[in-house]
Amino acid sequence: MKLKIKLVKKLGIALTLFFCCMSIFAQETHFGIKAGLNYASVVGDLTEGVKFRFSGHGGIFLEVEFSDKFSLKPELVYSSQGFQFSSDLQTIENGGVTFDQNDIRTNVQFNYLTIPVLGKFALNDRVAVEFGPQFGFLLNQVTKIKNLDQRNGDVPENRSTISGNFRLDYGGAVGVSVQITDKISVAPRFYIGLRNQLEDFEGNLQNYNAAIQASVEYTF
């Protein structure tokens, strides 16, 4: 745990120095804030019945302009990801015999501190393409289990939280940015993880984080 915290600190220092050096060569640097929705899940092995879930994100960004056509856009964003699935209680109790009803809904929430570092290429005065690597550090995992048959609210959700120990996720992000006004833009984006979330399991099993994001950005 201490080693991972040290690695996060070193990465933060390295990124700070990198962006300071980049700002020397930049024509202009702008600061902004962003927030929006996630539609996230996991893809790959052991995902039968797994569905995407809605959640949110919010954070800050810099836009370092090197020319009229190209800028570098590092971000620091809190992002809630994860997945959900439903189970049939009768199926579980009867040894796998399938029934029509889904009684139990499980919602697994991965809360990440993400660092996208994107290149932004302007297509015209309003529209730009963004793509680049993204790094994420898992803050915690929240699991909520709800019995859908108990709709009167007398029985609370079964909720558990475990630390993420800053587990690293990394992948690629690609999207577009559409400028609405001089200060406001919208930025839909797709992220696919490249780190196997099942690497600690036996066998050649693989699944990866995936998320569709829709952001509103305000540049100061």
N, C-alpha and C positions, 0 to 999 in steps of 0.2 A: 504493500500500500504506500509506504513512504517513498519507495523507488518510483512508483508511478507518479506521485505528486511532484517529485523532483524532475521527472521527465516533462510533465506539463509545464512547470516553471521554466525549464530550459527552452522548451518550444516557444513559450510566450516571449521570452527575452530575444530569441533568435528572430521571431516574426517582427518584433518591435524594431530591432536593428535593421532588418531587411526593408521594412516600410519607411524607416527614416532615410535610408540610402536612396530608395526609389523616389522619395519626395524631393530630393535634391535635383533630380533630372526631370521632374514633372513640370508641366506648364501651369497646371492648377490642381488644387486638392479640395474636395468637397466632403463634408460630413453629413450623415443622414441617419434617420431611424426608419425601421420597417416593422410590419406586423402582418399577420394573415393566417390562413387556414392550411392545415396539412390533411392529406388523404393518404394514409400510410398503411403498410402491411409488411409481411415477409414473403419472399418467393423462393421456391426450390423444394427440397425434400421435406417431408413431414408437414406439409402445409394443406393437406386435403381438408376442406371445410373451413379453412382460415379465410377471413374476410378483411377488407380494408376498414379502417376506422378513421373518423374525423377527429382532429385535434388542432392545436394552434402553435404558432411560433412568434417570436419577437426579438428584436435586437438592434444593433447599430452597424453602420458600414462607412467605409471611406471610398471615395472614387478619385483615383489618382490619374489625371489626364496627361497623356504623353503626346497626343496629337488630336486633331479633330475627329479622327476615325477610331482611335484605340485608347482605352483606359484600363487600369487595373483596379479591381473592386474586391478588396478583402472585407469580410464580414465577421461579426461575433454575434451568434444567434442562439438563444434558448429554443430548442425544438422538441416537441412532444411527438413521438412516433409510436410504433407498436402494431398490434393487430387484435382482432377479436374472433371468437368462434362460439357456436352454440352446440350443446350436447343434449341428447335425449336421455333423460333419467331412466325411463323404462328400458331403453336399449342397454344401459350400463347394468341395471339390476337383473336383466334376463339374458345375460351372457352373449350380447351382440345381436340379438334379434331386433330388427329395425322396426321402429314405429314412426308415425307421421309427425309427432309433436317434438319440438325442441323446448326443453324445460329449463336448462341451465345455460346462462350466457357468461362467458369468461372474457374479460377485457384486460389485455396486457399492455401496459403503457411504459415505453422506454423514454426517459427524459434525458436528452443530450444537450451538451454545450458544443455547438458546431462552429467550425471555422472554414467557410468556403473561401477560396482564393480564385476569383474568376477573371478571365479576360473579357472585356466588353468591346465588341466591334460594331460600330455604328453603320447601319444600312442607309439611313437618311436622317433628317433632323429629329425625327420622332421615335424611330424604331431601331433597336440594337439587339444583337445576338450575344448571349453570355454563356460561357462554358469554362470549366476548369475543375480542379480537384476539390474535394471537401473532406475535412477531418472532423470526427465527432468523438467526444468523451462522455461516456455513460455516467450520469450523475446518480440515477437510481432506477429501479424497476418497480412499478406499482401494479399489482394484480387484483382485480375486482371480480368476484364471483357472485352472480345473482340468480336466485331461483325465480323464474318468470311466472310460476304458478302462484307465488305468494305476492299478489299485486296490491294487497291492502296496506302494505307499508309497515306491518307489525314486525317483520323479520328484516333486520338490516343486512346490507351487503357484507359478504366476507371479504375483507380488504387486508392485503399484506404489502409491505414495502421492504425491499432489500437494497443495499448499497450497490452502485454500479462499479465502484472502485476505479473510476476513470478509465474503464475498458475502452480501448481505441476501436473506432470504426472508421473506415475510409472508403471513398468511392469517387464517382464522377457526377457532376451536375451540369445540366444544359437547359437553357431557357431563353426567353426574350424579355426585353424591357420596352414598354410603350409609354412614352411621356405624354401625360394628359395636360399638365400645365408646366410652367417653368420650375415649380417646386414638387409637384406630385407626379408619380408614375406608378404603373402597375406592372408586376413582374411574375408571370407564371413560370414554373420551373419543374423539371423532373430530376430526381436523384436516385441512383442505383448504387448500393454498397458493393464493395469488392472484397470485403473481409467475410469469410465464412463464419456465420454465427454458431455453427455446430462443430467447430474445429476441436472442441474438447470431448466430443462424443466418439465412441468407437465406430469403426466402419467408415466408408467413403460417403458420408452424408454432407450435404451442402445446402444452406439457405442464406439469403442475403436481405438486408433492409432495402425497402423501396418506398419512395414517397413522391407524391405530386403536391407541389406547393403553389399557393396563389397569394402574392404579397402586395400590399400597398406601401409605397416608399415615399418618404418626405425628405427632401434635400434642403439643408440650411444654406 
